[in-house]
Amino acid sequence: MRRANRRLGGLLLLTATAPTVEAIVVVSLGFVAAEGLAPQTAAVWPYDTYHDLRWLFVYHNSWPAFLIWFAALVAARGAFHTVLVMLAWPEGVPRPPGRWLLRRNLGLAVLVAFLIAPWALTSVAASVVALSWVLLASLLPMFLLAPFLQRAAVVGPWWRGLPSISLVGWSLLNFVVLTLAGALCWSVPGWWAVPVATTAGVVNGLLWNRTIRSALLAPSTRWTRVPATPIATLAALAVPLIIPVLVDRVPGKDLRTEAVVLDRPLPPEVEHAVIVLAGYGSAYGGEQPPDDRAERFSYRGLGPDGQPRPYRPTDTSISVADSVRLLDEQVTRLHQRTGRQVALIGESEGAMVARTYLQSEPHPSVDTLVMFSPLINAGRAYYPPPGQNHGWGVVTGWQLRIVFGLMRLVGGPQTTPDEPFIRSLIDNAPFYRNQLMCPVPGIRIVAFIPTTTAAEAPPGDYTDIPVFQMPGVHGGLLDRGLVQDRLIAFLSGEPVHHQLDEYGLLQRLGAAWQAPPLAIAANPAWAEFRQPDPAFTGQVCLPTR
């Protein structure tokens, strides 16, 4: 018994040390956006590998550096897990020789890294576009694969049979602990994140102990001849294809901003002319709104008659700079035609275009901006254009191109990571990370934010403009009546502001699973932007340096 207690103490010491060291480093650097990642450093497979790969995919700047760090991380994980397994091995159960365990864990470290890489990569992609469903697509496969992989270090034919109920339960508890620990790290001030990470490490050690015991003492007795792990892996690969379909089926997802504004005449109390900018992947057939004061923004510009041209979903992939140029032409034309001040109403990509337009130079004919589902804190990662072989995230960029290419082949989204719009978010990331949700002199601004936005960026002060938080998903409106009423009220001159009590909690619970942001000051490609970094300040709209 005394020997077992010493081994348990050694196990808890090791699992507490790793997150403590990471927490000390990130807190000393003032890297507040990464504080909640520290508890995952000693988590049970595959969450610790997921942690390592997200850091690696963001913070490497060449192919040799990536390969060296990848090999080092895999070797370190294999050796670390070997020691943890030996310390967690239950008394009375014959244990294989240490060399066998080391070979097994080193081999599994390689296998798990390759299995988890697509989902860590998806998490990085989510930090570029700031879309919660992309983050969800990276997390669900992890949740599915975890109980299958957590038995692999100790069980012989680990790829066969279903994991036991107890193993699934410990895996679920591991996920809950990491989520809550990350949220708590972001909730406590300064150096208090270190003891929180240490405590989470101790709990991780206990979970390692119970997981190993469960895998050895309660092996699966169901489908013992079925290759369940490969089947689960194939199912996990299908998740990124299924998530967009499920999101599109959410009630209210089809109710877009343009339908709320353009399907009926504007009320008399609205004195503005209005341009509605739809989001990415939208289409326009040239239909004329019933009110001649309102227009649909066209991603193909104006025709010879001055009317917005019809456009297809592929036309929305143009760069933000090109969209800003087209918007300027349309604003000028509408203002001249109506003699009224112009209000811009943008959704998703349209919100980004409208906000960038107002930042570029003074526009006296525009005095109102309404943003629906803006991409808050987009551009938190970077990868160079295809022609460059050096720069932060260079390997990540090529991996994303391969993954997106494979997804297109099997009927997934017909997009690429180098589309001009996405490239605009990456190249101008300091502005979108720090200034998107900031006031513009002479412009009334409000942002309608769905609750899913809470999972799209690290916790912190993300806005300095009025926001109207509402239940919903990105680009969808669950309550048309409420949104229409508040929108018309704002266009008529009334202040609009509403915050949900649960929004901050959702931010903290979701942020533990995001990729760490790339520091603005670290990237030479962003050197021309003299912007403070919310990843370190925890605030937006601070004065430029």
C-alpha positions as CSV (number, residue, x, y, z in Angstrom):
1,M,0.0,0.0,0.0
2,R,2.8,2.4,0.9
3,R,4.5,1.7,-2.5
4,A,1.2,2.4,-4.3
5,N,0.8,5.7,-2.5
6,R,4.3,6.7,-3.4
7,R,3.6,5.9,-7.1
8,L,0.4,7.9,-6.9
9,G,2.2,10.8,-5.4
10,G,4.8,10.7,-8.1
11,L,2.1,10.6,-10.7
12,L,0.3,13.6,-9.3
13,L,3.6,15.5,-9.0
14,L,4.4,15.0,-12.7
15,T,0.9,15.9,-13.9
16,A,0.9,19.0,-11.7
17,T,4.4,20.2,-12.8
18,A,3.7,20.4,-16.5
19,P,0.7,22.7,-16.4
20,T,2.3,24.8,-13.6
21,V,5.4,25.5,-15.8
22,E,3.3,26.5,-18.8
23,A,1.0,28.7,-16.6
24,I,4.1,30.5,-15.1
25,V,5.4,31.1,-18.6
26,V,2.2,32.5,-20.1
27,V,1.4,34.6,-17.1
28,S,4.9,36.1,-16.9
29,L,4.6,37.0,-20.6
30,G,1.2,38.6,-20.0
31,F,-0.3,36.2,-22.6
32,V,-3.8,36.3,-21.1
33,A,-5.4,34.7,-24.1
34,A,-3.4,31.5,-23.6
35,E,-3.8,31.1,-19.8
36,G,-6.6,28.7,-20.1
37,L,-4.7,26.2,-22.2
38,A,-2.2,25.3,-19.5
39,P,-4.4,22.6,-17.7
40,Q,-4.3,20.5,-20.9
41,T,-0.6,20.1,-20.8
42,A,-0.9,16.9,-18.7
43,A,-4.3,15.8,-19.8
44,V,-5.2,12.2,-20.7
45,W,-4.7,11.3,-24.4
46,P,-5.7,12.8,-26.9
47,Y,-6.3,16.2,-25.3
48,D,-2.7,16.8,-24.4
49,T,-1.6,16.1,-28.0
50,Y,-4.4,18.4,-29.2
51,H,-2.9,21.0,-26.9
52,D,0.6,20.5,-28.3
53,L,-0.4,20.6,-32.0
54,R,-2.4,23.8,-31.7
55,W,0.7,25.6,-30.3
56,L,2.9,24.1,-33.0
57,F,0.6,24.9,-35.9
58,V,0.5,28.5,-34.9
59,Y,4.1,29.0,-33.7
60,H,6.5,27.7,-36.3
61,N,8.0,29.8,-39.1
62,S,9.7,27.2,-41.4
63,W,9.5,23.6,-42.5
64,P,12.7,22.6,-40.6
65,A,11.5,24.2,-37.4
66,F,8.1,22.5,-37.8
67,L,9.6,19.0,-38.4
68,I,12.1,19.4,-35.5
69,W,9.5,20.5,-33.0
70,F,7.0,17.9,-34.2
71,A,9.5,15.1,-33.7
72,A,10.5,16.6,-30.3
73,L,6.9,16.9,-29.1
74,V,6.0,13.3,-30.2
75,A,9.1,11.8,-28.5
76,A,8.5,13.8,-25.3
77,R,4.9,12.8,-25.2
78,G,5.8,9.1,-25.8
79,A,8.3,9.2,-23.0
80,F,6.1,11.2,-20.6
81,H,3.2,8.9,-21.2
82,T,5.4,5.8,-20.5
83,V,6.3,7.2,-17.1
84,L,2.7,8.1,-16.3
85,V,1.4,4.7,-17.3
86,M,4.0,2.9,-15.2
87,L,3.1,5.1,-12.2
88,A,-0.7,4.6,-12.7
89,W,-0.4,0.8,-13.3
90,P,-2.6,-0.9,-10.6
91,E,-1.1,-3.2,-8.0
92,G,-1.7,-6.9,-8.6
93,V,-1.9,-6.6,-12.4
94,P,1.2,-7.9,-14.3
95,R,2.9,-5.1,-16.1
96,P,4.8,-5.4,-19.3
97,P,8.5,-4.5,-19.3
98,G,9.4,-0.8,-19.5
99,R,10.9,-1.2,-22.9
100,W,7.6,-2.6,-24.3
101,L,5.7,0.3,-22.8
102,L,8.1,2.8,-24.2
103,R,7.9,1.3,-27.7
104,R,4.1,1.2,-27.4
105,N,3.8,4.8,-26.2
106,L,6.3,6.2,-28.7
107,G,4.4,4.5,-31.5
108,L,1.1,5.7,-30.2
109,A,2.4,9.2,-29.8
110,V,3.1,9.2,-33.5
111,L,-0.2,7.7,-34.4
112,V,-2.3,10.0,-32.1
113,A,-0.4,13.0,-33.5
114,F,-1.4,12.1,-37.0
115,L,-5.0,11.3,-36.0
116,I,-5.4,14.5,-34.1
117,A,-3.6,16.8,-36.5
118,P,-6.7,17.4,-38.7
119,W,-8.7,18.6,-35.7
120,A,-6.0,20.8,-34.3
121,L,-5.6,22.2,-37.8
122,T,-9.4,22.9,-37.9
123,S,-9.1,24.7,-34.6
124,V,-6.5,27.0,-36.1
125,A,-8.8,27.6,-39.1
126,A,-11.5,28.5,-36.7
127,S,-9.2,31.2,-35.2
128,V,-8.7,32.7,-38.6
129,V,-12.4,33.0,-39.6
130,A,-13.8,33.3,-36.1
131,L,-16.7,30.9,-36.7
132,S,-18.1,28.8,-33.9
133,W,-19.2,25.9,-36.1
134,V,-15.6,25.5,-37.3
135,L,-14.4,25.2,-33.7
136,L,-17.2,22.7,-33.1
137,A,-16.1,20.7,-36.1
138,S,-12.6,20.4,-34.5
139,L,-13.8,19.5,-31.0
140,L,-16.5,16.8,-31.7
141,P,-14.1,14.3,-33.3
142,M,-11.8,14.7,-30.3
143,F,-14.7,13.9,-28.0
144,L,-15.6,10.9,-30.1
145,L,-12.1,9.4,-30.4
146,A,-10.9,10.0,-26.8
147,P,-12.3,6.8,-25.1
148,F,-10.9,4.7,-28.0
149,L,-7.4,6.2,-27.8
150,Q,-7.2,6.3,-24.0
151,R,-6.9,2.5,-23.7
152,A,-4.3,2.2,-26.4
153,A,-1.3,2.6,-24.1
154,V,-2.0,-0.5,-22.1
155,V,-4.4,-2.8,-24.0
156,G,-3.1,-5.2,-26.6
157,P,-5.7,-5.2,-29.5
158,W,-6.9,-1.7,-28.6
159,W,-8.4,-1.1,-32.1
160,R,-11.0,-3.8,-31.6
161,G,-14.2,-3.6,-29.5
162,L,-16.0,-0.7,-27.9
163,P,-14.5,1.1,-24.9
164,S,-16.1,0.2,-21.6
165,I,-18.8,2.4,-20.0
166,S,-16.4,3.4,-17.2
167,L,-13.7,4.4,-19.7
168,V,-16.3,6.6,-21.6
169,G,-17.3,8.1,-18.3
170,W,-13.7,9.0,-17.3
171,S,-13.2,10.5,-20.8
172,L,-16.2,12.7,-20.4
173,L,-15.1,13.8,-17.0
174,N,-11.7,14.7,-18.4
175,F,-13.3,16.9,-21.0
176,V,-15.4,18.6,-18.3
177,V,-12.4,19.2,-16.0
178,L,-10.4,20.7,-18.8
179,T,-13.2,23.0,-19.8
180,L,-13.9,24.2,-16.3
181,A,-10.2,24.6,-15.5
182,G,-9.6,26.7,-18.6
183,A,-12.6,28.9,-17.7
184,L,-11.4,29.3,-14.1
185,C,-7.9,30.3,-15.3
186,W,-9.4,33.1,-17.3
187,S,-11.7,34.1,-14.4
188,V,-9.1,34.6,-11.8
189,P,-6.7,37.6,-11.8
190,G,-3.0,37.4,-12.8
191,W,-0.9,34.9,-11.0
192,W,-3.9,33.1,-9.5
193,A,-4.0,31.2,-12.9
194,V,-0.9,29.3,-11.8
195,P,-2.4,27.5,-8.7
196,V,-5.6,26.8,-10.8
197,A,-3.4,25.1,-13.4
198,T,-1.6,23.2,-10.7
199,T,-4.8,21.9,-9.2
200,A,-6.0,20.9,-12.7
201,G,-2.8,19.0,-13.1
202,V,-3.4,17.1,-9.9
203,V,-6.9,16.2,-11.1
204,N,-5.4,15.1,-14.5
205,G,-3.2,12.8,-12.5
206,L,-6.1,11.2,-10.8
207,L,-7.9,10.8,-14.1
208,W,-4.8,9.2,-15.6
209,N,-4.9,6.7,-12.6
210,R,-8.6,5.9,-13.0
211,T,-8.3,5.7,-16.8
212,I,-5.5,3.2,-16.8
213,R,-7.2,1.1,-14.1
214,S,-10.5,1.2,-16.1
215,A,-8.7,0.1,-19.3
216,L,-7.0,-2.8,-17.5
217,L,-9.6,-3.9,-15.0
218,A,-12.8,-3.3,-16.9
219,P,-12.0,-4.2,-20.5
220,S,-14.6,-4.0,-23.2
221,T,-16.8,-7.1,-23.8
222,R,-18.8,-5.7,-26.7
223,W,-17.9,-6.1,-30.3
224,T,-14.6,-7.5,-29.4
225,R,-13.9,-8.7,-33.0
226,V,-15.1,-5.5,-34.7
227,P,-12.4,-2.9,-35.6
228,A,-14.3,-0.2,-33.7
229,T,-11.4,2.3,-33.4
230,P,-10.9,2.6,-37.2
231,I,-14.7,2.9,-37.7
232,A,-14.8,5.7,-35.1
233,T,-11.9,7.4,-36.9
234,L,-13.8,7.3,-40.2
235,A,-16.9,8.7,-38.4
236,A,-14.7,11.5,-37.0
237,L,-13.5,12.4,-40.4
238,A,-17.1,12.9,-41.5
239,V,-17.8,15.4,-38.8
240,P,-16.5,18.5,-40.7
241,L,-18.9,17.6,-43.5
242,I,-21.9,17.0,-41.3
243,I,-21.6,20.1,-39.0
244,P,-22.4,22.7,-41.7
245,V,-25.4,20.7,-42.7
246,L,-26.7,20.5,-39.1
247,V,-26.0,24.2,-38.6
248,D,-28.1,25.0,-41.7
249,R,-31.0,23.1,-40.1
250,V,-31.0,25.2,-37.0
251,P,-34.4,27.1,-36.7
252,G,-34.0,30.6,-38.0
253,K,-30.8,29.9,-39.9
254,D,-32.5,30.6,-43.2
255,L,-33.8,34.0,-41.9
256,R,-31.2,36.4,-43.1
257,T,-30.8,40.1,-42.4
258,E,-31.6,41.0,-46.0
259,A,-35.0,39.3,-45.6
260,V,-35.8,41.4,-42.5
261,V,-34.9,44.7,-44.2
262,L,-35.7,44.3,-47.9
263,D,-38.9,42.3,-48.1
264,R,-41.1,45.3,-47.1
265,P,-41.0,49.1,-47.3
266,L,-39.1,51.0,-44.7
267,P,-41.3,52.7,-42.1
268,P,-41.7,56.5,-42.3
269,E,-39.6,57.1,-39.1
270,V,-36.5,55.7,-40.9
271,E,-35.1,58.7,-42.8
272,H,-32.1,57.0,-44.2
273,A,-31.4,55.3,-47.4
274,V,-30.2,51.8,-46.7
275,I,-27.7,49.4,-48.2
276,V,-27.8,45.8,-47.0
277,L,-24.5,43.8,-47.3
278,A,-25.2,40.0,-47.2
279,G,-22.6,37.5,-46.0
280,Y,-20.2,35.0,-47.4
281,G,-21.8,32.5,-49.8
282,S,-24.9,34.6,-50.4
283,A,-26.5,35.2,-53.8
284,Y,-28.6,37.9,-55.4
285,G,-30.8,37.5,-58.4
286,G,-31.4,41.2,-59.1
287,E,-34.8,41.5,-57.3
288,Q,-35.8,45.1,-56.5
289,P,-36.8,45.9,-53.0
290,P,-40.3,47.4,-52.5
291,D,-38.8,50.6,-51.1
292,D,-36.6,52.5,-53.5
293,R,-34.6,53.9,-50.6
294,A,-33.2,50.4,-49.9
295,E,-30.6,48.5,-52.0
296,R,-28.8,45.2,-51.8
297,F,-25.0,45.5,-52.0
298,S,-23.6,43.6,-55.0
299,Y,-20.3,41.9,-54.9
300,R,-20.2,42.4,-58.7
301,G,-20.8,46.2,-58.5
302,L,-23.3,48.3,-60.3
303,G,-24.6,47.8,-63.8
304,P,-24.8,50.4,-66.6
305,D,-28.2,51.5,-65.3
306,G,-26.8,52.1,-61.8
307,Q,-28.5,49.1,-60.3
308,P,-26.7,46.4,-58.3
309,R,-25.7,43.5,-60.5
310,P,-26.9,40.0,-59.7
311,Y,-24.1,37.8,-58.1
312,R,-23.4,34.2,-57.3
313,P,-22.1,32.7,-54.1
314,T,-18.6,32.5,-55.6
315,D,-18.5,36.2,-56.1
316,T,-18.5,36.8,-52.4
317,S,-14.9,35.4,-52.2
318,I,-13.4,38.7,-53.5
319,S,-11.0,40.6,-51.2
320,V,-12.3,43.0,-48.7
321,A,-10.4,45.8,-50.5
322,D,-12.3,45.1,-53.7
323,S,-15.6,45.0,-51.8
324,V,-14.8,48.3,-50.2
325,R,-14.2,49.9,-53.6
326,L,-17.5,48.5,-54.9
327,L,-19.3,49.7,-51.8
328,D,-17.9,53.2,-52.1
329,E,-19.4,53.4,-55.7
330,Q,-22.8,52.1,-54.5
331,V,-22.9,54.5,-51.5
332,T,-22.1,57.5,-53.7
333,R,-24.7,56.5,-56.3
334,L,-27.5,55.9,-53.7
335,H,-26.7,59.1,-51.9
336,Q,-26.9,61.1,-55.1
337,R,-30.1,59.4,-56.2
338,T,-32.0,59.8,-52.9
339,G,-30.3,62.9,-51.3
340,R,-30.4,61.0,-48.0
341,Q,-27.8,59.9,-45.5
342,V,-26.9,56.3,-46.0
343,A,-27.1,53.5,-43.3
344,L,-25.1,50.4,-43.9
345,I,-26.4,47.0,-42.6
346,G,-23.9,44.2,-42.9
347,E,-24.0,40.6,-42.0
348,S,-20.9,38.4,-41.4
349,E,-18.6,39.2,-44.4
350,G,-20.9,42.2,-45.2
351,A,-20.3,43.5,-41.7
352,M,-16.5,43.2,-42.1
353,V,-16.7,45.1,-45.5
354,A,-18.8,47.9,-44.1
355,R,-16.6,48.4,-41.0
356,T,-13.4,48.4,-43.1
357,Y,-15.0,50.9,-45.5
358,L,-15.7,53.3,-42.6
359,Q,-12.1,52.9,-41.4
360,S,-10.4,53.6,-44.7
361,E,-11.3,57.3,-45.0
362,P,-14.1,59.8,-44.0
363,H,-17.5,59.1,-45.7
364,P,-19.8,62.0,-44.9
365,S,-22.7,60.5,-46.7
366,V,-22.8,57.5,-44.2
367,D,-23.7,58.1,-40.5
368,T,-25.1,54.7,-39.4
369,L,-23.7,51.1,-39.3
370,V,-25.5,48.0,-38.1
371,M,-23.4,44.8,-37.9
372,F,-25.0,41.3,-37.7
373,S,-22.7,38.4,-36.7
374,P,-19.4,40.2,-37.3
375,L,-16.3,38.0,-37.3
376,I,-15.1,39.1,-33.9
377,N,-11.3,38.7,-33.3
378,A,-10.7,37.1,-36.7
379,G,-7.2,36.6,-37.9
380,R,-5.7,35.2,-34.7
381,A,-3.5,32.9,-36.8
382,Y,-1.4,33.3,-39.9
383,Y,0.0,31.4,-42.8
384,P,1.9,32.9,-45.8
385,P,0.6,32.9,-49.3
386,P,1.3,29.8,-51.5
387,G,4.4,31.3,-53.1
388,Q,6.2,31.8,-49.8
389,N,8.0,29.0,-48.0
390,H,8.9,30.9,-44.8
391,G,6.8,32.6,-42.3
392,W,4.6,31.9,-39.2
393,G,2.3,28.9,-39.9
394,V,3.9,28.0,-43.3
395,V,3.3,24.3,-42.8
396,T,-0.2,24.9,-41.5
397,G,-1.1,26.8,-44.7
398,W,-0.1,23.8,-46.8
399,Q,-1.9,21.4,-44.6
400,L,-5.1,23.5,-44.8
401,R,-4.8,23.5,-48.6
402,I,-4.6,19.7,-48.7
403,V,-7.5,19.3,-46.2
404,F,-9.7,21.8,-48.1
405,G,-8.9,20.1,-51.4
406,L,-9.9,16.7,-50.0
407,M,-13.1,18.1,-48.6
408,R,-14.0,19.5,-52.0
409,L,-13.4,16.1,-53.6
410,V,-16.0,14.5,-51.3
411,G,-18.6,17.2,-51.6
412,G,-17.6,19.5,-48.7
413,P,-17.5,23.3,-48.8
414,Q,-16.1,24.6,-52.1
415,T,-13.7,27.0,-50.5
416,T,-9.9,27.3,-50.2
417,P,-7.8,28.8,-47.4
418,D,-6.3,31.3,-49.9
419,E,-9.5,32.9,-51.2
420,P,-9.1,36.7,-51.4
421,F,-11.6,37.3,-48.6
422,I,-9.9,34.9,-46.2
423,R,-6.6,36.3,-47.2
424,S,-7.9,39.8,-46.3
425,L,-8.7,38.6,-42.8
426,I,-5.2,37.2,-42.4
427,D,-3.2,40.0,-43.9
428,N,-5.2,42.7,-42.0
429,A,-5.6,40.8,-38.8
430,P,-4.3,43.5,-36.4
431,F,-7.2,45.8,-37.5
432,Y,-9.9,43.1,-37.1
433,R,-8.5,41.9,-33.8
434,N,-8.3,45.3,-32.2
435,Q,-10.5,47.9,-34.1
436,L,-13.4,46.0,-35.6
437,M,-15.7,46.6,-32.6
438,C,-14.6,50.2,-31.9
439,P,-16.4,53.5,-32.4
440,V,-15.9,55.6,-35.5
441,P,-16.3,59.3,-35.1
442,G,-19.5,60.6,-36.5
443,I,-21.0,57.1,-37.0
444,R,-23.7,55.5,-34.9
445,I,-22.9,51.8,-34.6
446,V,-24.5,48.7,-33.1
447,A,-23.7,45.1,-33.4
448,F,-26.3,42.3,-33.1
449,I,-24.3,39.3,-31.7
450,P,-25.7,35.7,-31.6
451,T,-24.9,33.6,-28.5
452,T,-22.6,31.3,-30.5
453,T,-20.2,34.2,-31.0
454,A,-19.2,33.7,-27.4
455,A,-17.2,30.6,-28.5
456,E,-15.5,32.3,-31.3
457,A,-12.8,34.3,-29.5
458,P,-10.9,34.3,-26.2
459,P,-12.5,35.9,-23.2
460,G,-12.0,39.6,-22.5
461,D,-13.3,43.0,-23.4
462,Y,-14.3,42.4,-27.0
463,T,-16.3,45.6,-27.8
464,D,-16.4,49.3,-27.2
465,I,-19.6,49.8,-29.1
466,P,-23.2,49.0,-28.1
467,V,-24.1,45.3,-28.7
468,F,-27.4,43.5,-28.8
469,Q,-26.8,39.9,-27.7
470,M,-29.5,37.5,-28.7
471,P,-30.0,33.7,-28.9
472,G,-29.0,32.4,-32.4
473,V,-26.3,31.0,-34.6
474,H,-23.9,32.9,-36.9
475,G,-25.8,34.5,-39.8
476,G,-29.2,33.4,-38.4
477,L,-32.0,35.2,-36.6
478,L,-34.2,33.2,-34.3
479,D,-36.6,35.9,-33.4
480,R,-37.5,38.0,-36.5
481,G,-40.0,40.2,-34.7
482,L,-37.5,41.2,-32.0
483,V,-34.6,41.8,-34.4
484,Q,-36.8,43.8,-36.8
485,D,-38.2,45.9,-34.0
486,R,-34.8,46.7,-32.5
487,L,-33.3,47.4,-35.9
488,I,-36.0,49.9,-36.9
489,A,-35.7,51.5,-33.5
490,F,-31.9,52.0,-34.0
491,L,-32.4,53.3,-37.6
492,S,-34.9,55.8,-36.2
493,G,-32.4,57.2,-33.7
494,E,-33.1,55.2,-30.6
495,P,-30.2,53.6,-28.6
496,V,-30.1,49.8,-28.7
497,H,-28.2,47.7,-26.2
498,H,-28.8,44.3,-24.6
499,Q,-26.4,41.9,-22.9
500,L,-27.1,38.3,-21.8
501,D,-26.0,37.3,-18.4
502,E,-24.6,34.0,-19.7
503,Y,-22.5,35.4,-22.5
504,G,-19.3,35.9,-20.5
505,L,-19.6,32.4,-19.0
506,L,-20.0,30.9,-22.5
507,Q,-16.9,32.8,-23.6
508,R,-14.8,31.2,-20.8
509,L,-16.2,27.7,-21.3
510,G,-15.5,27.7,-25.0
511,A,-12.1,29.4,-25.0
512,A,-10.2,26.5,-23.6
513,W,-10.5,24.7,-26.9
514,Q,-9.4,27.5,-29.2
515,A,-5.9,27.7,-30.7
516,P,-3.5,30.2,-29.1
517,P,-3.4,33.5,-30.9
518,L,-0.3,34.5,-32.8
519,A,1.2,37.6,-31.1
520,I,0.9,40.6,-33.4
521,A,4.3,41.8,-32.6
522,A,5.9,38.5,-33.5
523,N,4.8,38.5,-37.2
524,P,6.9,40.6,-39.6
525,A,3.9,40.4,-42.1
526,W,2.0,42.7,-39.6
527,A,4.9,45.1,-39.0
528,E,3.1,48.0,-40.7
529,F,0.2,47.8,-38.2
530,R,1.0,49.6,-35.0
531,Q,-1.9,48.0,-33.0
532,P,-2.0,46.8,-29.4
533,D,-2.6,43.1,-29.1
534,P,-5.8,42.0,-27.3
535,A,-4.2,38.6,-26.7
536,F,-2.0,40.3,-24.1
537,T,-4.0,43.3,-23.1
538,G,-7.4,41.5,-22.8
539,Q,-8.9,44.7,-24.3
540,V,-9.8,46.1,-27.7
541,C,-9.9,49.7,-29.0
542,L,-6.7,50.7,-27.1
543,P,-4.8,53.6,-28.7
544,T,-2.3,52.6,-31.4
545,R,1.3,52.7,-30.5
